[in-house]
Amino acid sequence: MGDMDPSRGFVKDVKRLVIKVGTAVVTRTDGRLALGRLGALCEQIKELNSQGYEVILVSSGAVGLGRQRLRYRRLVNSSFADLQKPQVELDGKACAAVGQNSLMALYDTLFSELDVSSAQLLVTDSDFRDGDFRKQLSETVKSLLSLRVIPIFNENDAVSTRKAPYEDSSGIFWDNDSLAALLALELKADLLVLLSDVEGLYSGPPSDPKSKLIHTYVKEKHQGEITFGDKSRVGRGGMTAKVKAAVNAANAGIPVVITSGYAAENILKVLQGKRIGTLFHQNAHLWEPIKEVGAHEMAVAARESSRRLQALSSQERKKILLDIADALEANEKVITIENEADVAAAQQAGYEKSLISRLALKPGKISSLAKSIRVLANMEDAIGRVLKKTQLADGLILEKTSSPLGVLLIVFESRPDALVQIASLAIRSGNGLLLKGGKEAKRSNAILHKVITEAIPDTVGGKVIGLVTTREEIPNLLKLDDVIDLVIPRGSNKLVSQIKSSTKIPVLGHADGICHVYVDKSADMDMAKKIVLDAKIDYPAACNAMETLLVHKDLVQTGALNDLINDLHIEGVILYGGPRASNLLSIPQARSFHHEYNSMACTVEIVDDVGAAIDHIHHHGSAHTDCIITEDQEIAEIFLHQVDSAAVFHNASTRFCDGARFGLGAEVGISTSRIHARGPVGVEGLLTTRWILKGSGQVVDGDKGVTYVHKDVPVDS
C-alpha cells in the first residue's frame, strides 16, 4: 500500500496544505483524549514545518472533549441524591466552549514541546458571507504562515446560531470537513488531507474482509457503488461528509487525500507520493487506467450472477435462450463483418489452413447456431431435477437432485462458434462462465459476447458470462481454483496437455481426436466407402474426423482395400501407411500412429482381425470416437463392448459424435475423461448433484430412535 503511485506526482508541487483532524482521531472511544495519536500528529506537522511546508490545521474534537470534561466535573461535584435524579443532557454549546479551551491548551502544550508556535482561529458559517472577513482571514493566515506559525481552525460552535449544525446548513459549510474544503479553496492550498479513523474509502464496509481500499476515487465509477457506515462515532460527519467535501474540493482543483489519522506517518507518506488512502483529483478519470475487470473479479461476478440465473423459473431461462437466438440472427451482418476481419488477419499472419477453417463462420453458421440454441431452449430443464428419492426412515425423505457446477472456465482456440455453444449451455445449466478465446478470433469473440450478454436481462446480469480479454495469460486463470469449478479446454492437443499439467482445477476435455474406422472383412463395401469418405472429408479439421483407417487383411486379396484407397485419392486425401500398408500400397510411412492430422490426410494400416483392430486402437488411439463397419453382428458386439473410447459406433460415420447431432442442443466439448462427463458434453455434463433431506423433527441421538428402511420412492411422488 505504501508503493509509489505515478498518479500522485502532483505532490512534488505542494507547498501549502490543509490537514483536517476528525473527532475520532482526537479522542478515544471512551471520550478521553487520544494523546499518543495527537502527539504523533503534531510531530508530523513539526517535520513538515521544518521542511518548508505551510501547514494549516482544522481540528474537531472540542464538543466531545468539553462534554467528557463537564460530565466528569458534574460527577465529582454531585451528591448521591443528585445522581438519583434523571440526568439532563449537557448543552452542546457549553461543551463546545469548554472543550475548545482544553483542545487549544493541549495543542499549545504539544507544539511548544516541539518548538513550534500555533494560533487559534474560530470561524462561523455566517463570517464567510462578509467579503472583508474573507480578505482579512487570508491576510492573517498569510502572516502566520510567514512566521512559521500553525493556524488551527475550528468552527465556533459555542456561538453558532444554527439549531442543527449538520442538517441546518446555509450552504457555505456545515461541518469541519466542509470547512476544511472551504479553507483549502479560500487560502489557495495545494492539497487537502482529511484524517479519519479508517485507511480511506472502501468498496464496502471497512470491517468486511472482502471490502477493498479505493486508491483513486473516480466519480463515474464509484459514486453508485460505495456503501458508508454510520456517521462519526463522536462527531457529526462520518465518511459521507468527507467524500462530499473531498469531491467539492477536487472539482475546484484542489487534490484531496482521505487517510487514517491512526498511522504515525501517513501525512508524510502522502507527501512522498506513496499510495496511501483514497485520492480525489479533478483529473482522476483521465489517469484511472481503463482496465478490463480482473479474471478473479470476473469469476466472482459470474458466480453471483449464476445464482440469480438459477433462481429464475425454467420458463424464464428458456426465454433468455430464445432471446439470444433471435439476437444472433438479428446481428448476423455485423458478426460476419467482424469474423471476416479475423479471418483476413489470420491469413495475413500466415496461420495454418486448418486453423483458418475453424475460425471462419461460414454462410448459414449463425442460423444453425440459433437453431441449436432453440433446440436447447425447448429441452426439459435439467436443473433441480430429482434423480433419486429414498425414504431413509419414517417421515425422512432423501432426494438426489441435479445442480449446476458453479463457474466454468473455457479456454478455446480459433472457433468462435464454440463461444456461442458454450454460452448457451452455461445458461441452460445455470452455470457462470469465464471465456478465454484465442487472439486470432478476438473480434469475432468480442461481438458474439456483446450480442449474447446484451440479450441477458438485468435480473441476471451480463456478467454471468465473462470474456477475458486482458493480457492475463492462461496460467494466471488456471490459478483461480477458489472460484472456478471446472476447466474445459478446446483447441490443439498442445493447449489441452498444457492446461491439464498446470492447474488444480478439474479439467474436462480431450487432448487428441485420433479417431479410427475399422473396415471388417464382412463389411458392405458400398457402405464402407460412404462412411470412410464422410468420416475423413466432411470436415477434416474436426476432432471427430477419421485419422486412421484400419482394414482387415482379407480385403487386400479381394481388391476392396484398393477401391477405398482410390476413392480417398480421388477426393484429394494424402495417405500415409503403417509398416504393412506402406509397403503394400507404396505410400509414405506414417511417422507415428498417434497423430492427429486435422487436414485432408490420414494413416492406413492393415490388421489381422477385430482383436488386432481393438489392440491397435487401445495402443495408438485417444479414446475419442472409433467405428467398426461390419455386417457380422457378433464381431460388431465384440468391438462395441471392448473398445474403451468415449464414443463407439457401428456402421456410422465418426462425424456423428457431436452434441447437436446427439440431441444435446449443443456441446461445450468432447470429453475423454473417465470421471464425470464422457463424450459430447451437453447440459447434463455441466451439472453435479446435491442431496436434499426433508424431515419432520428427526435427530440421530446415537441412532437409538431411528429405524432405517432405505426404501426407494418414485421420483414423481
N, C-alpha and C positions, 0 to 999 in steps of 0.2 A: 504494500500500500504506500510505502514511502519512496517509490521509484520516481525518477524524474519524468515529468509529463510535458511533452513538446507544446501542448495546448496552453501551458502556464508560463510560456516565455515572457508574457507581459510583465511579470513580477520584477524583471530587471529595471523597468522604468518607474517602479513605485517609489514615491518619496513620502507622500502623506497618506496615512491610513487611519481609519476609524475602527476601533475594536469595541464591540458590544458584548458585555458580560451579563448572562442571564441569571435570574434569581437562583436557579438550580445549581449554578456554578458557585455562587457566593455563599450559599447556605447548605447545610447538610439536611438529610431527611427529617431530623428532629427539630429543624428550625434554627439551630445554632450556626454560628459562623463556620465556614469551611476554611480554617486558617491556612492549612497546608496548600490548598488549591490557590487561594488568594495570594499567598506568598510566592508561589511558583509563577503566577501570572505577572506579579509586579517585577519579578526577576527578569522575565522575558521582555517586559516593557523597558526596563533599565538597559538591557542588552541592545534593544532596537534604538533607544535614545542615544546610546553611545556610538552606534553605527551611523548616526546621522539621519535616521528616520524621524519624521514628525508624527507623533502618536497622539490621537485623540481618543479618550475612553468614554464610553457610555455605559453606566453601571446601574443595573437593577439591584434589588435586594433590600431597599430601605423599609418598605412596608412590612415585609416578613420579619426583618430584624427588629423593627420597632414593636411589632406585635409580640414577639417572643420575649423581649425585654420587659414590656409593660405587664405581660402575664406573670412573669417571674416576680416583679415588684408587688403586684396585687396579691400574689400568693403569699409572699413574705409578710406583707402588712395586714393580712386578713385574719380575723378571729375565726374560731371553729364555727361559730354561729353564722358568720358571713358566708362561709364556704358551703353551708347547707342550703343557702338561698339559690334560686336559678341564676346562673352566670350570664350577665349581659355581654353580648359580643362587643369587643373594643371598637372604638371609632377608627375607621381606616385612615382618616386624615391626621388624627393624633399619632397613630402608629407611624405614618409616613414622616411626620416632623421629628419624632424621637429617633426613628431608625436612620434618617438622613444624617443626623448629628453623629450617631455611632459609626455609620458607614464611612463618613469622611474622616472621622478621627482615626479609624483603622487604616484607611489608605494613606493618610498623612504620616502615621507611625511607620508603616511598612516602607513607603517611599523614602522617608527620612533616613531609615536604616541603610538604604541603598544609595544615599547621597543624591536623591532626585527630588525636585520640588513638584508639588501638584497644586491644582487650583479647582475650586468648586464653581460650577455654573448650573444654576437651576432655571429651567425654562417651562413655560406653559404653552399649550396649543395656541392660545389667543395672541401670544407675543409675536408669532410669525405672521400675523395679519399686518403688522406695522413694518413698513419698508425701512424706516430709520433704525428700528431694532435689529433687523437682519444685517444692515450695513455695519452697525456698531458691533454686533456679535462677531462678524467676520474680522473686523479690525482688532478686537480684543484677543481673539484666538490667534491671529497672526502675530501679535505682540508677545503672547505667552509662548508660542512655539519658537519664536526667535530667541527667547531666553531659556530654551530647553525645558520649559515647564510643561507638565502633563495636564491638559484641561480634562476635568472629569465632569461629564454631563449627567443629569438625571431630570426626569420630569418632576416639576414641583407639585407632587400630589397633595401636599399639605394645604395648598391654597387653590387647587384646581376647582373650577366651577362645574365640572362635569359630574352628573349623578352616577352614571355607569360608564366608567372610563373606557372599557373595552368596546362596548357596543355604541355608546353615545359619542360618535366621532364627528368632528367638524370636517374631516377630510384632509386636514393638514398633517396630523399624525395622531395615532390613537394608542400607542404603547411604545416601549423603549426600542423595539425592533424597528418600527416605522420612524421613530425619532432618529435612530442611528442612520437609517437610509436618507432621511431628510437632511441631517447634518453633513453626511458624506457629499451630498449634492450641493448644499449651501456653501460648504467650506472647500469645495473643489478637491475632494480626496481622490487618490488614485486607486484605492482598494478599501473595501468594507469587509471586516471579518466578524461574523456572528458566532459567538461561542455558545454551545449548547451542552446538554448532558449526554448526547449521543454523537457518534462519529460523523454524522451528516444525514443526508436524506436517503431513505431506504425504499426498495421496491415494495415492501410490505412492513408489518410491524417489526421494529428492530429486535424484539425478543424472539421472533420466529427465525429459526436457523436457515430457512430457505430464502429469507429476505437478503437481497444483495445491495451493497452500498452503490449509490448512483454517483459516479465520479464527476460527470458533467450533466447538468440539467438542461434538457432540450424541451422547450415548452410543447412543441408539436408531438413529441414522443412520450413525454412523461406526465403531462397535465392530467390526463384522464385515468392514469394507472395507479398513482401513488395513494396509499392509504396512510392517514395520520392517526396517531394515538390521541389520547385526551389532551386537553390544554395543560399548560405547565402546572406542575405539582404545587408550586407556591406563587408563581407569577400569574399574569393574566393572558400571556401569549400562547406559548407552545409552538410546535413546528409549523402549523398552518400560518401563523402570523409571520414567522421567519421567512417562509417561502414567499409570501405575498410581498414582504419588504424587499427580499432579495430580487424578485422578478422586477419590481418597480425600479430599483437602483440600477440593475443590469440594463434594463431598457433605456435608462437615461445615460448609459455609457460608463457606469462605474462597476467594475468587476466585484463580485461578492463570493466569499467562501464561507459556507456553514461548516463548522467543525467542532470537535469536542474541546471543552474547557477543562476536562479532567486530565488530559495528557500533558505532561510537563513542558514540551517544547513545540507544540503544534503551530503556534503563530510563526515561529522561526522557520519551521519546515515549509509552511505555506510560502514564505518569502524566499525560500531557496528553490521554489518551483517544484516541490515534491507533490506527489499525487495524494494530497490529504483532504479529507472531507469532500463536500459537494461544491463544485464551481458553477456560478451563474455568470454568463457573459453574453453581451448582445450578439456576438459572432458565433456563439456555441453551435448553432445549427449548421454553420459552414464547416467547422472543424470536425464535428462528430462524424466519424467515418460511416458512410452509408454501407455498413457491412451486412452480409447475409446473417440470418439467425444461425447461431452455432448449432452443430449437429445434436448436441446434448439437449439444448433447449427445444429444438425441433422435435426430438423424440418424446420429450416430456409433454409437449403440446399435443402431439399425435395421440399419446395415451389418454390425456384428459378429453380430447375430442372424441376418441373412440368410445369412451364410457358414455358420452352423450348419445352417440350413434346407437349403442346397444340398448339405451333406454327407450328408443323410438319403437313404435309398433312395426310389425312386419310390413304392413302396407306403406308406411312412411319410408322405410328403407327401400322398398320396391320402387316408389316414386322417384327417389333420388337417382336410382339407376336408369330409369326411363328418361329422366331429365338429362342425364349425362349422354345417353344415346342420341337424344334429339340435338343437344348442344354440339356434339361431334359432327353430325350431318350438316347442321346449320353453319359450322365453321370450316367445312371441308376445304374451301378455296384457300383460306389463309393458312391452314395446316399444310396443304400441298406446297404452297409457296415457300414456307419455312423448311420443309423437308427437302425440296429441290435444291435449296441453298446449301443444306448439309451435304447432299449427295455430290453437288458440284465441287464443294470444298474438299471432300474426301477423294474425289477423282484427281483433283489438282495436287493433293498431298501424296498421291501415289499409293493409296490403300489397296489391299488385295481385292480382287473382284468379288470373292465370297462375302467379304465384309460389306462392300457397297451394295451387294444384292440384299443382304439382311437389313441394311439401312433404309433402302428405298420403300416408301409406302406406295405400292403400285396402284393403278386405277382400280377402283372398286374396293380397296382395302378398308377405307373408312366406313363404307356401307356395311361390309361384312363384320367389322368390329362392332358397329352399332347394333347389328342384328344379333351377334352373340351376347351382347350386354342385355338385350331384351329377353333372350332365352334365359339368361341368368336371373333376371328380374322376376320372371314368371315361374321360376322353380320354387319348390317348397322351401320355406325358411328353415335354415339349419340351426339357428341359434336357439338355445334353451329347449331343445327337443329332449324329451325323456327317452333315454336309450334302454334303460333297465329299471325295473321297480321291484323292490324286495320288502316284504314285511319282516322286520327283524324280530319283533315281539308284538304283543298285543298293543295296538294303538301307536306303534312306532314304525313309520314307513320311510325307507331309504330310496332316493332316486338318483340314478346316474344320469347327468344331463350334459348336453353339448355346450361348449363355452368357447369364446374367442381366445386365441393365444395371447394377444396383447398388442405388441408393436413388432412389425416385421421390417427388416432391412433387406431391400432387394438391390443387389449390385448387378447391373446388366450392361452389356456392350452392344453397340450398334443398332439393335432392333427397337425402334420407338413404339412399335405395336405392342411390345411387351409391357410398356408403361400402362397402356390402356387396359389390357387384360388384367394386370396385377391390381391396378387401382379399383377396377370394378369388383374383382374378387374380394379385395380387402373390405370394401363397403358391404358387400353381401354377407361376409363372415364377421362383420363388426370389429375388425382389427384396425389399429392405427398403422400408418405406413411411412417409411422413410425410403426414398428412392435415390440411388446414386447411379446416374447414367454415364455413358462414355462421352468424352468431349466431341467425338465425331458426330454425335446426334444432339448436340447442345441446343440448337434452335428448335428442332422437332420436339424434343422433350419439354422445353420451356413452354411452347404454345399448347401442347397437349395437356400439360399440368395446369396451365391457366384456364383452358376451356373446361376441364373437369372440375377443378376446385371452385370455379365461379358458379357451377351448377349445383353445388352443395349448399343447402340452406344454412343461415346463420345459427339456427338452433343447434347445429352440429359444429359448423365452422370448417373452412377450407384447410385448417391446419391439421386435420385428420390425415391428410396426405402431404408430406413434406418432400420437396425436391432439393436435394443438397447440391448447390452449385458453387460452393466455396472451393478454395484450394485445399481444403482438408482432404488428405489422401485417404484411400480405403483403410490403411492400417489404423488411422485415428478413429474411424467409425467403428471398427471391429473391437475397440476397447470399451464400447458402451454396453457392457454386459449387465449393467444395473438397470438400463431402461429398454434394451432391445431383447426380445424373446426368441427370435428366430432369424437367421440369415439365409436368404435364397439367392445364390449366385446364378446368373445366366450369361454365359459367354464362353470364351475359349477354355480348353482344359487347363491352360496355364493359370488363368484367372481363378478358376474354381479350386485348383490344387493349392494355390497361394492362400486363398481365403480359409480353406479347411485347416491349413497348418498354422494360421496366425490369429485364431480367435478362441475365446472361451464360450462364445455364444453357439448354441447348436446350429449346425449347417444342414440345410436340406437342398439336395441337388445332385447333379451328375457331372463328373469331370469329363467323361468322354461319351460319345454316342457311336460306339463301334457296333453297328447292327449287322446281323448275319441273315442271309437267306440260304437255307439248305434245300437243294432240289434232290429228292429221293428217287430211287430207281423206278418207283411205281407212279411218279408224278404224271399228271396230264400236261404234256409239253406245251400245248397252246396256252393253257392257264399259266404255266410256269413262265413263259415268255412275257405275258402281260404283267404278271406280278413283279418279276425281276426288273423289267424296264421301268415300271411305275416307282418301285422302291428306290431306284437309282436316279431317274431323270426328272421326276415330278417336281422336286425341289432339292437339288443336291446339297445346298448349304444347310439344310435342316438336320437336327440331331437325330431324327428318326429315319434318315435316308440310309439305304444299304451301303456298307463299306466293304463287306466281304461276301463273295458268292461261293458257297460250298456245293460241290456237285458229286453225286455218287459215282464211283469208278465205272459202273456198268454203262453209264451214259456216254462214256468215251467211245466204246465199241459201236453203239447204236447211231452215233453221229449227232445225238441230241445236244451234247456239250458244244460242238462246233456251231450248231444253229444259234445257241444262246450267245456265244462269243461274237458271231457275225452281227446279230441284232444289236448288241451293245456297241460294236464298232461303227455300224451304220449311224447310230444316234450320236456318235462323237465321244463315246466314253473311252478314256485311256485305261488300258488294262495292265495290271502288274500281277505276277504269279507267285504262288508259293513254290517250294522246291520241285514238287511234282508237276504242277501246271506250267511253270515257266519253261521247263524242258520240253514238255509235250506240245505246247502251243507256240513255242518260240516267242515268248513275251518277256520283258524285263522282269527280273526278280524283285519282289517287294522287299524293302529294307527291314520291315517289321510287320508282323500280323496285327500288332496292337497300334494301328494307325487310323486316324480319322481324316479323310481327305477333304470333306466339306465342299467337294467340287465334282466335276464330271470325270471321276477316276474311281477305280475300285480294285480290290485284290480278288483273284480267283484261286481256289485250291480244290484239289481232288481228294476225297476221303473214301474210306473203305465201306462204311455203313453208318447207320444212325448213331451208334455208340461213339464212333470216331468223330462224327459231327458235333455231338454233345461235348466230348472231351476238348475239341478244338475251341468251341465257344467258351467253355469254362476257363481254358488257359489264356485265351487271347481276347476275349470279349470284355465289355464294360458293364454287363448286366442291365442294359437299357432295353432293347427290343430285338427279339430274334424270332425267325419264322421258318416253318417247315412247309414244303409243298409236296404232298403225297396223297395217293388215293388209298393207301393202306391204313385203315383206321387204327390198327394195333400199333403200328410204327408211330403214327401221329400221337397217340396217347403216351407212348414212352417219351417222346420229345417234349410234349406239353407238360408232363409231370416232372421230368428230370432236369430240364434247362432252368437254372436258377437265375432268371432275369426278372426285371420288374414287369415286363410285358412279353408274353409268348403267344405267337399266332400260328394258326393252321390255315393254309390256303388263302392268305390275305396279306396285302402289302404292309410293310413295316410303317408306312406313312400314316396308317390309321391311328398310330399311338399319339394321341393329341387330345387335350382337354375338351375342345369344342366338339371334335368328332366322337368322343366318348359320351357326349351329352352332359359334360360338366359345366357347360356355358363358356368357360374359358379356363386357362391354366396359368399358374404362377411359374410353372416349370415342370420338368420331369425329374422325379427323384429315384435314384438307385440305392438310396439308404434303406437299411433293413429295419430301422427304428422309425416309428411314426409313419408318415405317408410314403407310399411307393408308387412309381409310375406317374402318369399325369396327375398333377396336384390341383384340385379344384377347391371349392368351398370347404368340403369335409376335411381336406388335408390341412386347412388353416384353423382347425378347431381342436380343442382339447376337451377334457371332461371335468366336471365338478360334481361333488356329492352334496345332495340336499337331504337333510334329515328332518322329518316332521314328527313331532311327538306330542304328548299330552301330559307333560309333567314328570316323565321318567327320569330316574337317576340311577347311576351304576351301583354305588354302595356295595362294592365287592361282588357284584353280580348276584347278590342274595335274593333280591326281589324281582329279577328279570328272567323270564322263561323265553329263550331264543327259539324261534321257529324257522327263520331264514327261508321264507316261502316266497317264490316268485309270484308277482302280481301283474296282471295285464297292464301294459303301459298306459292304455287309454282309460283305465278305470279311475 
